[in-house]
Amino acid sequence: MSIQNERQLRNTRTKLADLEAEYRRISEAAESKPNAQTTELTLRSLGTVMKQLKEEIAQYETRRVNRTG
């Protein structure tokens, strides 16, 4: 997927913020349940999606800067 416009950029940033909040919530809850494999896999999955969204935002912002000169 590639961000095509400002609306998609805003939506992607909102989704990223939601995922980051969920990641923090799960991480904090995991402190009381160490070594839980499900928690570890969930955090890894969320981390992967967050990284992808950050890359998409960076790519869009780079294209936007290049278009405006």
mmCIF file of the N, C-alpha and C atoms, coordinates in Angstrom:
data_MODEL
# 
_entry.id   MODEL 
# 
loop_
_atom_site.group_PDB 
_atom_site.id 
_atom_site.type_symbol 
_atom_site.label_atom_id 
_atom_site.label_alt_id 
_atom_site.label_comp_id 
_atom_site.label_asym_id 
_atom_site.label_entity_id 
_atom_site.label_seq_id 
_atom_site.pdbx_PDB_ins_code 
_atom_site.Cartn_x 
_atom_site.Cartn_y 
_atom_site.Cartn_z 
_atom_site.occupancy 
_atom_site.B_iso_or_equiv 
_atom_site.pdbx_formal_charge 
_atom_site.auth_seq_id 
_atom_site.auth_comp_id 
_atom_site.auth_asym_id 
_atom_site.auth_atom_id 
_atom_site.pdbx_PDB_model_num 
ATOM 1   N N  . MET A 1 1  ? 0.844  -1.185  0.000  1.00 0.00 ? 1  MET A N  1 
ATOM 2   C CA . MET A 1 1  ? 0.000  0.000   0.000  1.00 0.00 ? 1  MET A CA 1 
ATOM 3   C C  . MET A 1 1  ? 0.881  1.238   0.000  1.00 0.00 ? 1  MET A C  1 
ATOM 4   N N  . SER A 1 2  ? 0.386  2.262   -0.630 1.00 0.00 ? 2  SER A N  1 
ATOM 5   C CA . SER A 1 2  ? 1.130  3.507   -0.701 1.00 0.00 ? 2  SER A CA 1 
ATOM 6   C C  . SER A 1 2  ? 0.171  4.665   -0.440 1.00 0.00 ? 2  SER A C  1 
ATOM 7   N N  . ILE A 1 3  ? 0.583  5.585   0.388  1.00 0.00 ? 3  ILE A N  1 
ATOM 8   C CA . ILE A 1 3  ? -0.237 6.751   0.706  1.00 0.00 ? 3  ILE A CA 1 
ATOM 9   C C  . ILE A 1 3  ? -0.263 7.657   -0.520 1.00 0.00 ? 3  ILE A C  1 
ATOM 10  N N  . GLN A 1 4  ? -1.466 8.058   -0.930 1.00 0.00 ? 4  GLN A N  1 
ATOM 11  C CA . GLN A 1 4  ? -1.627 8.840   -2.152 1.00 0.00 ? 4  GLN A CA 1 
ATOM 12  C C  . GLN A 1 4  ? -1.991 10.306  -1.924 1.00 0.00 ? 4  GLN A C  1 
ATOM 13  N N  . ASN A 1 5  ? -2.530 10.635  -0.741 1.00 0.00 ? 5  ASN A N  1 
ATOM 14  C CA . ASN A 1 5  ? -2.965 12.012  -0.527 1.00 0.00 ? 5  ASN A CA 1 
ATOM 15  C C  . ASN A 1 5  ? -2.949 12.354  0.966  1.00 0.00 ? 5  ASN A C  1 
ATOM 16  N N  . GLU A 1 6  ? -3.251 13.599  1.258  1.00 0.00 ? 6  GLU A N  1 
ATOM 17  C CA . GLU A 1 6  ? -3.198 14.089  2.640  1.00 0.00 ? 6  GLU A CA 1 
ATOM 18  C C  . GLU A 1 6  ? -4.213 13.398  3.544  1.00 0.00 ? 6  GLU A C  1 
ATOM 19  N N  . ARG A 1 7  ? -5.369 13.069  3.013  1.00 0.00 ? 7  ARG A N  1 
ATOM 20  C CA . ARG A 1 7  ? -6.385 12.372  3.808  1.00 0.00 ? 7  ARG A CA 1 
ATOM 21  C C  . ARG A 1 7  ? -5.865 11.004  4.243  1.00 0.00 ? 7  ARG A C  1 
ATOM 22  N N  . GLN A 1 8  ? -5.273 10.277  3.319  1.00 0.00 ? 8  GLN A N  1 
ATOM 23  C CA . GLN A 1 8  ? -4.699 8.979   3.657  1.00 0.00 ? 8  GLN A CA 1 
ATOM 24  C C  . GLN A 1 8  ? -3.546 9.134   4.646  1.00 0.00 ? 8  GLN A C  1 
ATOM 25  N N  . LEU A 1 9  ? -2.780 10.201  4.508  1.00 0.00 ? 9  LEU A N  1 
ATOM 26  C CA . LEU A 1 9  ? -1.684 10.463  5.440  1.00 0.00 ? 9  LEU A CA 1 
ATOM 27  C C  . LEU A 1 9  ? -2.230 10.662  6.854  1.00 0.00 ? 9  LEU A C  1 
ATOM 28  N N  . ARG A 1 10 ? -3.265 11.482  6.993  1.00 0.00 ? 10 ARG A N  1 
ATOM 29  C CA . ARG A 1 10 ? -3.881 11.704  8.311  1.00 0.00 ? 10 ARG A CA 1 
ATOM 30  C C  . ARG A 1 10 ? -4.411 10.396  8.896  1.00 0.00 ? 10 ARG A C  1 
ATOM 31  N N  . ASN A 1 11 ? -5.096 9.614   8.069  1.00 0.00 ? 11 ASN A N  1 
ATOM 32  C CA . ASN A 1 11 ? -5.639 8.340   8.538  1.00 0.00 ? 11 ASN A CA 1 
ATOM 33  C C  . ASN A 1 11 ? -4.531 7.381   8.968  1.00 0.00 ? 11 ASN A C  1 
ATOM 34  N N  . THR A 1 12 ? -3.441 7.366   8.227  1.00 0.00 ? 12 THR A N  1 
ATOM 35  C CA . THR A 1 12 ? -2.320 6.487   8.555  1.00 0.00 ? 12 THR A CA 1 
ATOM 36  C C  . THR A 1 12 ? -1.672 6.922   9.856  1.00 0.00 ? 12 THR A C  1 
ATOM 37  N N  . ARG A 1 13 ? -1.512 8.221   10.047 1.00 0.00 ? 13 ARG A N  1 
ATOM 38  C CA . ARG A 1 13 ? -0.939 8.719   11.302 1.00 0.00 ? 13 ARG A CA 1 
ATOM 39  C C  . ARG A 1 13 ? -1.830 8.382   12.492 1.00 0.00 ? 13 ARG A C  1 
ATOM 40  N N  . THR A 1 14 ? -3.141 8.479   12.296 1.00 0.00 ? 14 THR A N  1 
ATOM 41  C CA . THR A 1 14 ? -4.086 8.130   13.358 1.00 0.00 ? 14 THR A CA 1 
ATOM 42  C C  . THR A 1 14 ? -3.980 6.650   13.695 1.00 0.00 ? 14 THR A C  1 
ATOM 43  N N  . LYS A 1 15 ? -3.937 5.811   12.673 1.00 0.00 ? 15 LYS A N  1 
ATOM 44  C CA . LYS A 1 15 ? -3.812 4.369   12.885 1.00 0.00 ? 15 LYS A CA 1 
ATOM 45  C C  . LYS A 1 15 ? -2.500 4.043   13.596 1.00 0.00 ? 15 LYS A C  1 
ATOM 46  N N  . LEU A 1 16 ? -1.422 4.696   13.195 1.00 0.00 ? 16 LEU A N  1 
ATOM 47  C CA . LEU A 1 16 ? -0.128 4.478   13.834 1.00 0.00 ? 16 LEU A CA 1 
ATOM 48  C C  . LEU A 1 16 ? -0.191 4.852   15.315 1.00 0.00 ? 16 LEU A C  1 
ATOM 49  N N  . ALA A 1 17 ? -0.790 5.981   15.624 1.00 0.00 ? 17 ALA A N  1 
ATOM 50  C CA . ALA A 1 17 ? -0.910 6.409   17.026 1.00 0.00 ? 17 ALA A CA 1 
ATOM 51  C C  . ALA A 1 17 ? -1.729 5.399   17.831 1.00 0.00 ? 17 ALA A C  1 
ATOM 52  N N  . ASP A 1 18 ? -2.800 4.882   17.234 1.00 0.00 ? 18 ASP A N  1 
ATOM 53  C CA . ASP A 1 18 ? -3.615 3.871   17.914 1.00 0.00 ? 18 ASP A CA 1 
ATOM 54  C C  . ASP A 1 18 ? -2.810 2.604   18.183 1.00 0.00 ? 18 ASP A C  1 
ATOM 55  N N  . LEU A 1 19 ? -2.042 2.169   17.185 1.00 0.00 ? 19 LEU A N  1 
ATOM 56  C CA . LEU A 1 19 ? -1.227 0.962   17.342 1.00 0.00 ? 19 LEU A CA 1 
ATOM 57  C C  . LEU A 1 19 ? -0.141 1.162   18.398 1.00 0.00 ? 19 LEU A C  1 
ATOM 58  N N  . GLU A 1 20 ? 0.470  2.344   18.408 1.00 0.00 ? 20 GLU A N  1 
ATOM 59  C CA . GLU A 1 20 ? 1.503  2.627   19.411 1.00 0.00 ? 20 GLU A CA 1 
ATOM 60  C C  . GLU A 1 20 ? 0.916  2.603   20.818 1.00 0.00 ? 20 GLU A C  1 
ATOM 61  N N  . ALA A 1 21 ? -0.290 3.136   20.972 1.00 0.00 ? 21 ALA A N  1 
ATOM 62  C CA . ALA A 1 21 ? -0.951 3.117   22.281 1.00 0.00 ? 21 ALA A CA 1 
ATOM 63  C C  . ALA A 1 21 ? -1.266 1.679   22.699 1.00 0.00 ? 21 ALA A C  1 
ATOM 64  N N  . GLU A 1 22 ? -1.733 0.887   21.767 1.00 0.00 ? 22 GLU A N  1 
ATOM 65  C CA . GLU A 1 22 ? -2.036 -0.514  22.062 1.00 0.00 ? 22 GLU A CA 1 
ATOM 66  C C  . GLU A 1 22 ? -0.764 -1.285  22.411 1.00 0.00 ? 22 GLU A C  1 
ATOM 67  N N  . TYR A 1 23 ? 0.313  -0.994  21.703 1.00 0.00 ? 23 TYR A N  1 
ATOM 68  C CA . TYR A 1 23 ? 1.601  -1.635  21.978 1.00 0.00 ? 23 TYR A CA 1 
ATOM 69  C C  . TYR A 1 23 ? 2.047  -1.327  23.408 1.00 0.00 ? 23 TYR A C  1 
ATOM 70  N N  . ARG A 1 24 ? 1.943  -0.050  23.789 1.00 0.00 ? 24 ARG A N  1 
ATOM 71  C CA . ARG A 1 24 ? 2.320  0.342   25.154 1.00 0.00 ? 24 ARG A CA 1 
ATOM 72  C C  . ARG A 1 24 ? 1.439  -0.354  26.191 1.00 0.00 ? 24 ARG A C  1 
ATOM 73  N N  . ARG A 1 25 ? 0.133  -0.406  25.920 1.00 0.00 ? 25 ARG A N  1 
ATOM 74  C CA . ARG A 1 25 ? -0.802 -1.033  26.855 1.00 0.00 ? 25 ARG A CA 1 
ATOM 75  C C  . ARG A 1 25 ? -0.468 -2.515  27.045 1.00 0.00 ? 25 ARG A C  1 
ATOM 76  N N  . ILE A 1 26 ? -0.218 -3.203  25.950 1.00 0.00 ? 26 ILE A N  1 
ATOM 77  C CA . ILE A 1 26 ? 0.103  -4.632  26.029 1.00 0.00 ? 26 ILE A CA 1 
ATOM 78  C C  . ILE A 1 26 ? 1.449  -4.839  26.716 1.00 0.00 ? 26 ILE A C  1 
ATOM 79  N N  . SER A 1 27 ? 2.419  -3.983  26.402 1.00 0.00 ? 27 SER A N  1 
ATOM 80  C CA . SER A 1 27 ? 3.744  -4.100  27.033 1.00 0.00 ? 27 SER A CA 1 
ATOM 81  C C  . SER A 1 27 ? 3.654  -3.940  28.540 1.00 0.00 ? 27 SER A C  1 
ATOM 82  N N  . GLU A 1 28 ? 2.883  -2.962  28.978 1.00 0.00 ? 28 GLU A N  1 
ATOM 83  C CA . GLU A 1 28 ? 2.731  -2.731  30.413 1.00 0.00 ? 28 GLU A CA 1 
ATOM 84  C C  . GLU A 1 28 ? 2.004  -3.891  31.084 1.00 0.00 ? 28 GLU A C  1 
ATOM 85  N N  . ALA A 1 29 ? 0.995  -4.435  30.419 1.00 0.00 ? 29 ALA A N  1 
ATOM 86  C CA . ALA A 1 29 ? 0.260  -5.568  30.977 1.00 0.00 ? 29 ALA A CA 1 
ATOM 87  C C  . ALA A 1 29 ? 1.138  -6.812  31.024 1.00 0.00 ? 29 ALA A C  1 
ATOM 88  N N  . ALA A 1 30 ? 2.061  -6.925  30.087 1.00 0.00 ? 30 ALA A N  1 
ATOM 89  C CA . ALA A 1 30 ? 2.933  -8.104  30.015 1.00 0.00 ? 30 ALA A CA 1 
ATOM 90  C C  . ALA A 1 30 ? 3.914  -8.162  31.175 1.00 0.00 ? 30 ALA A C  1 
ATOM 91  N N  . GLU A 1 31 ? 4.162  -7.034  31.807 1.00 0.00 ? 31 GLU A N  1 
ATOM 92  C CA . GLU A 1 31 ? 5.090  -7.021  32.942 1.00 0.00 ? 31 GLU A CA 1 
ATOM 93  C C  . GLU A 1 31 ? 4.604  -7.929  34.066 1.00 0.00 ? 31 GLU A C  1 
ATOM 94  N N  . SER A 1 32 ? 3.297  -8.098  34.169 1.00 0.00 ? 32 SER A N  1 
ATOM 95  C CA . SER A 1 32 ? 2.753  -8.974  35.206 1.00 0.00 ? 32 SER A CA 1 
ATOM 96  C C  . SER A 1 32 ? 2.673  -10.426 34.736 1.00 0.00 ? 32 SER A C  1 
ATOM 97  N N  . LYS A 1 33 ? 2.875  -10.655 33.422 1.00 0.00 ? 33 LYS A N  1 
ATOM 98  C CA . LYS A 1 33 ? 2.853  -12.012 32.872 1.00 0.00 ? 33 LYS A CA 1 
ATOM 99  C C  . LYS A 1 33 ? 4.096  -12.229 32.011 1.00 0.00 ? 33 LYS A C  1 
ATOM 100 N N  . PRO A 1 34 ? 5.263  -12.306 32.614 1.00 0.00 ? 34 PRO A N  1 
ATOM 101 C CA . PRO A 1 34 ? 6.475  -12.460 31.816 1.00 0.00 ? 34 PRO A CA 1 
ATOM 102 C C  . PRO A 1 34 ? 6.495  -13.789 31.062 1.00 0.00 ? 34 PRO A C  1 
ATOM 103 N N  . ASN A 1 35 ? 7.196  -13.767 29.934 1.00 0.00 ? 35 ASN A N  1 
ATOM 104 C CA . ASN A 1 35 ? 7.403  -14.957 29.109 1.00 0.00 ? 35 ASN A CA 1 
ATOM 105 C C  . ASN A 1 35 ? 6.136  -15.498 28.468 1.00 0.00 ? 35 ASN A C  1 
ATOM 106 N N  . ALA A 1 36 ? 5.134  -14.702 28.324 1.00 0.00 ? 36 ALA A N  1 
ATOM 107 C CA . ALA A 1 36 ? 3.920  -15.145 27.653 1.00 0.00 ? 36 ALA A CA 1 
ATOM 108 C C  . ALA A 1 36 ? 4.155  -15.091 26.145 1.00 0.00 ? 36 ALA A C  1 
ATOM 109 N N  . GLN A 1 37 ? 4.155  -16.255 25.515 1.00 0.00 ? 37 GLN A N  1 
ATOM 110 C CA . GLN A 1 37 ? 4.466  -16.323 24.088 1.00 0.00 ? 37 GLN A CA 1 
ATOM 111 C C  . GLN A 1 37 ? 3.460  -15.542 23.250 1.00 0.00 ? 37 GLN A C  1 
ATOM 112 N N  . THR A 1 38 ? 2.193  -15.609 23.596 1.00 0.00 ? 38 THR A N  1 
ATOM 113 C CA . THR A 1 38 ? 1.177  -14.886 22.840 1.00 0.00 ? 38 THR A CA 1 
ATOM 114 C C  . THR A 1 38 ? 1.432  -13.390 22.881 1.00 0.00 ? 38 THR A C  1 
ATOM 115 N N  . THR A 1 39 ? 1.782  -12.882 24.041 1.00 0.00 ? 39 THR A N  1 
ATOM 116 C CA . THR A 1 39 ? 2.071  -11.459 24.175 1.00 0.00 ? 39 THR A CA 1 
ATOM 117 C C  . THR A 1 39 ? 3.273  -11.073 23.332 1.00 0.00 ? 39 THR A C  1 
ATOM 118 N N  . GLU A 1 40 ? 4.298  -11.887 23.371 1.00 0.00 ? 40 GLU A N  1 
ATOM 119 C CA . GLU A 1 40 ? 5.498  -11.607 22.586 1.00 0.00 ? 40 GLU A CA 1 
ATOM 120 C C  . GLU A 1 40 ? 5.185  -11.567 21.094 1.00 0.00 ? 40 GLU A C  1 
ATOM 121 N N  . LEU A 1 41 ? 4.401  -12.529 20.626 1.00 0.00 ? 41 LEU A N  1 
ATOM 122 C CA . LEU A 1 41 ? 4.053  -12.569 19.206 1.00 0.00 ? 41 LEU A CA 1 
ATOM 123 C C  . LEU A 1 41 ? 3.164  -11.389 18.816 1.00 0.00 ? 41 LEU A C  1 
ATOM 124 N N  . THR A 1 42 ? 2.253  -11.020 19.699 1.00 0.00 ? 42 THR A N  1 
ATOM 125 C CA . THR A 1 42 ? 1.384  -9.872  19.433 1.00 0.00 ? 42 THR A CA 1 
ATOM 126 C C  . THR A 1 42 ? 2.206  -8.595  19.322 1.00 0.00 ? 42 THR A C  1 
ATOM 127 N N  . LEU A 1 43 ? 3.128  -8.398  20.254 1.00 0.00 ? 43 LEU A N  1 
ATOM 128 C CA . LEU A 1 43 ? 3.968  -7.201  20.225 1.00 0.00 ? 43 LEU A CA 1 
ATOM 129 C C  . LEU A 1 43 ? 4.843  -7.182  18.974 1.00 0.00 ? 43 LEU A C  1 
ATOM 130 N N  . ARG A 1 44 ? 5.354  -8.331  18.594 1.00 0.00 ? 44 ARG A N  1 
ATOM 131 C CA . ARG A 1 44 ? 6.179  -8.410  17.389 1.00 0.00 ? 44 ARG A CA 1 
ATOM 132 C C  . ARG A 1 44 ? 5.353  -8.035  16.153 1.00 0.00 ? 44 ARG A C  1 
ATOM 133 N N  . SER A 1 45 ? 4.130  -8.544  16.092 1.00 0.00 ? 45 SER A N  1 
ATOM 134 C CA . SER A 1 45 ? 3.250  -8.244  14.969 1.00 0.00 ? 45 SER A CA 1 
ATOM 135 C C  . SER A 1 45 ? 2.902  -6.756  14.923 1.00 0.00 ? 45 SER A C  1 
ATOM 136 N N  . LEU A 1 46 ? 2.543  -6.192  16.076 1.00 0.00 ? 46 LEU A N  1 
ATOM 137 C CA . LEU A 1 46 ? 2.244  -4.759  16.131 1.00 0.00 ? 46 LEU A CA 1 
ATOM 138 C C  . LEU A 1 46 ? 3.460  -3.939  15.722 1.00 0.00 ? 46 LEU A C  1 
ATOM 139 N N  . GLY A 1 47 ? 4.627  -4.343  16.170 1.00 0.00 ? 47 GLY A N  1 
ATOM 140 C CA . GLY A 1 47 ? 5.855  -3.640  15.810 1.00 0.00 ? 47 GLY A CA 1 
ATOM 141 C C  . GLY A 1 47 ? 6.097  -3.646  14.313 1.00 0.00 ? 47 GLY A C  1 
ATOM 142 N N  . THR A 1 48 ? 5.822  -4.781  13.675 1.00 0.00 ? 48 THR A N  1 
ATOM 143 C CA . THR A 1 48 ? 5.992  -4.887  12.226 1.00 0.00 ? 48 THR A CA 1 
ATOM 144 C C  . THR A 1 48 ? 5.042  -3.946  11.494 1.00 0.00 ? 48 THR A C  1 
ATOM 145 N N  . VAL A 1 49 ? 3.782  -3.925  11.916 1.00 0.00 ? 49 VAL A N  1 
ATOM 146 C CA . VAL A 1 49 ? 2.799  -3.048  11.273 1.00 0.00 ? 49 VAL A CA 1 
ATOM 147 C C  . VAL A 1 49 ? 3.163  -1.583  11.503 1.00 0.00 ? 49 VAL A C  1 
ATOM 148 N N  . MET A 1 50 ? 3.588  -1.241  12.714 1.00 0.00 ? 50 MET A N  1 
ATOM 149 C CA . MET A 1 50 ? 3.977  0.146   12.999 1.00 0.00 ? 50 MET A CA 1 
ATOM 150 C C  . MET A 1 50 ? 5.152  0.565   12.131 1.00 0.00 ? 50 MET A C  1 
ATOM 151 N N  . LYS A 1 51 ? 6.118  -0.311  11.971 1.00 0.00 ? 51 LYS A N  1 
ATOM 152 C CA . LYS A 1 51 ? 7.276  -0.004  11.132 1.00 0.00 ? 51 LYS A CA 1 
ATOM 153 C C  . LYS A 1 51 ? 6.839  0.231   9.690  1.00 0.00 ? 51 LYS A C  1 
ATOM 154 N N  . GLN A 1 52 ? 5.933  -0.603  9.200  1.00 0.00 ? 52 GLN A N  1 
ATOM 155 C CA . GLN A 1 52 ? 5.442  -0.449  7.833  1.00 0.00 ? 52 GLN A CA 1 
ATOM 156 C C  . GLN A 1 52 ? 4.728  0.893   7.659  1.00 0.00 ? 52 GLN A C  1 
ATOM 157 N N  . LEU A 1 53 ? 3.889  1.261   8.613  1.00 0.00 ? 53 LEU A N  1 
ATOM 158 C CA . LEU A 1 53 ? 3.173  2.536   8.518  1.00 0.00 ? 53 LEU A CA 1 
ATOM 159 C C  . LEU A 1 53 ? 4.141  3.714   8.558  1.00 0.00 ? 53 LEU A C  1 
ATOM 160 N N  . LYS A 1 54 ? 5.158  3.635   9.408  1.00 0.00 ? 54 LYS A N  1 
ATOM 161 C CA . LYS A 1 54 ? 6.165  4.702   9.472  1.00 0.00 ? 54 LYS A CA 1 
ATOM 162 C C  . LYS A 1 54 ? 6.901  4.830   8.141  1.00 0.00 ? 54 LYS A C  1 
ATOM 163 N N  . GLU A 1 55 ? 7.205  3.700   7.515  1.00 0.00 ? 55 GLU A N  1 
ATOM 164 C CA . GLU A 1 55 ? 7.881  3.731   6.218  1.00 0.00 ? 55 GLU A CA 1 
ATOM 165 C C  . GLU A 1 55 ? 6.988  4.354   5.153  1.00 0.00 ? 55 GLU A C  1 
ATOM 166 N N  . GLU A 1 56 ? 5.697  4.013   5.165  1.00 0.00 ? 56 GLU A N  1 
ATOM 167 C CA . GLU A 1 56 ? 4.766  4.591   4.199  1.00 0.00 ? 56 GLU A CA 1 
ATOM 168 C C  . GLU A 1 56 ? 4.645  6.102   4.393  1.00 0.00 ? 56 GLU A C  1 
ATOM 169 N N  . ILE A 1 57 ? 4.592  6.548   5.638  1.00 0.00 ? 57 ILE A N  1 
ATOM 170 C CA . ILE A 1 57 ? 4.523  7.982   5.924  1.00 0.00 ? 57 ILE A CA 1 
ATOM 171 C C  . ILE A 1 57 ? 5.784  8.670   5.418  1.00 0.00 ? 57 ILE A C  1 
ATOM 172 N N  . ALA A 1 58 ? 6.932  8.093   5.694  1.00 0.00 ? 58 ALA A N  1 
ATOM 173 C CA . ALA A 1 58 ? 8.202  8.684   5.255  1.00 0.00 ? 58 ALA A CA 1 
ATOM 174 C C  . ALA A 1 58 ? 8.279  8.748   3.733  1.00 0.00 ? 58 ALA A C  1 
ATOM 175 N N  . GLN A 1 59 ? 7.839  7.693   3.053  1.00 0.00 ? 59 GLN A N  1 
ATOM 176 C CA . GLN A 1 59 ? 7.864  7.687   1.590  1.00 0.00 ? 59 GLN A CA 1 
ATOM 177 C C  . GLN A 1 59 ? 6.957  8.771   1.031  1.00 0.00 ? 59 GLN A C  1 
ATOM 178 N N  . TYR A 1 60 ? 5.754  8.894   1.597  1.00 0.00 ? 60 TYR A N  1 
ATOM 179 C CA . TYR A 1 60 ? 4.833  9.924   1.121  1.00 0.00 ? 60 TYR A CA 1 
ATOM 180 C C  . TYR A 1 60 ? 5.416  11.313  1.346  1.00 0.00 ? 60 TYR A C  1 
ATOM 181 N N  . GLU A 1 61 ? 5.965  11.543  2.528  1.00 0.00 ? 61 GLU A N  1 
ATOM 182 C CA . GLU A 1 61 ? 6.530  12.858  2.825  1.00 0.00 ? 61 GLU A CA 1 
ATOM 183 C C  . GLU A 1 61 ? 7.710  13.170  1.914  1.00 0.00 ? 61 GLU A C  1 
ATOM 184 N N  . THR A 1 62 ? 8.504  12.180  1.572  1.00 0.00 ? 62 THR A N  1 
ATOM 185 C CA . THR A 1 62 ? 9.618  12.384  0.643  1.00 0.00 ? 62 THR A CA 1 
ATOM 186 C C  . THR A 1 62 ? 9.094  12.753  -0.737 1.00 0.00 ? 62 THR A C  1 
ATOM 187 N N  . ARG A 1 63 ? 8.070  12.037  -1.205 1.00 0.00 ? 63 ARG A N  1 
ATOM 188 C CA . ARG A 1 63 ? 7.480  12.361  -2.516 1.00 0.00 ? 63 ARG A CA 1 
ATOM 189 C C  . ARG A 1 63 ? 6.884  13.765  -2.506 1.00 0.00 ? 63 ARG A C  1 
ATOM 190 N N  . ARG A 1 64 ? 6.230  14.130  -1.398 1.00 0.00 ? 64 ARG A N  1 
ATOM 191 C CA . ARG A 1 64 ? 5.608  15.447  -1.291 1.00 0.00 ? 64 ARG A CA 1 
ATOM 192 C C  . ARG A 1 64 ? 6.671  16.546  -1.355 1.00 0.00 ? 64 ARG A C  1 
ATOM 193 N N  . VAL A 1 65 ? 7.777  16.363  -0.646 1.00 0.00 ? 65 VAL A N  1 
ATOM 194 C CA . VAL A 1 65 ? 8.867  17.346  -0.658 1.00 0.00 ? 65 VAL A CA 1 
ATOM 195 C C  . VAL A 1 65 ? 9.464  17.451  -2.058 1.00 0.00 ? 65 VAL A C  1 
ATOM 196 N N  . ASN A 1 66 ? 9.646  16.315  -2.709 1.00 0.00 ? 66 ASN A N  1 
ATOM 197 C CA . ASN A 1 66 ? 10.220 16.324  -4.055 1.00 0.00 ? 66 ASN A CA 1 
ATOM 198 C C  . ASN A 1 66 ? 9.302  17.002  -5.065 1.00 0.00 ? 66 ASN A C  1 
ATOM 199 N N  . ARG A 1 67 ? 7.986  16.887  -4.876 1.00 0.00 ? 67 ARG A N  1 
ATOM 200 C CA . ARG A 1 67 ? 7.037  17.538  -5.781 1.00 0.00 ? 67 ARG A CA 1 
ATOM 201 C C  . ARG A 1 67 ? 7.029  19.053  -5.602 1.00 0.00 ? 67 ARG A C  1 
ATOM 202 N N  . THR A 1 68 ? 7.194  19.500  -4.354 1.00 0.00 ? 68 THR A N  1 
ATOM 203 C CA . THR A 1 68 ? 7.123  20.935  -4.089 1.00 0.00 ? 68 THR A CA 1 
ATOM 204 C C  . THR A 1 68 ? 8.466  21.619  -4.282 1.00 0.00 ? 68 THR A C  1 
ATOM 205 N N  . GLY A 1 69 ? 9.487  20.820  -4.475 1.00 0.00 ? 69 GLY A N  1 
ATOM 206 C CA . GLY A 1 69 ? 10.788 21.366  -4.808 1.00 0.00 ? 69 GLY A CA 1 
ATOM 207 C C  . GLY A 1 69 ? 11.577 21.786  -3.663 1.00 0.00 ? 69 GLY A C  1 
# 
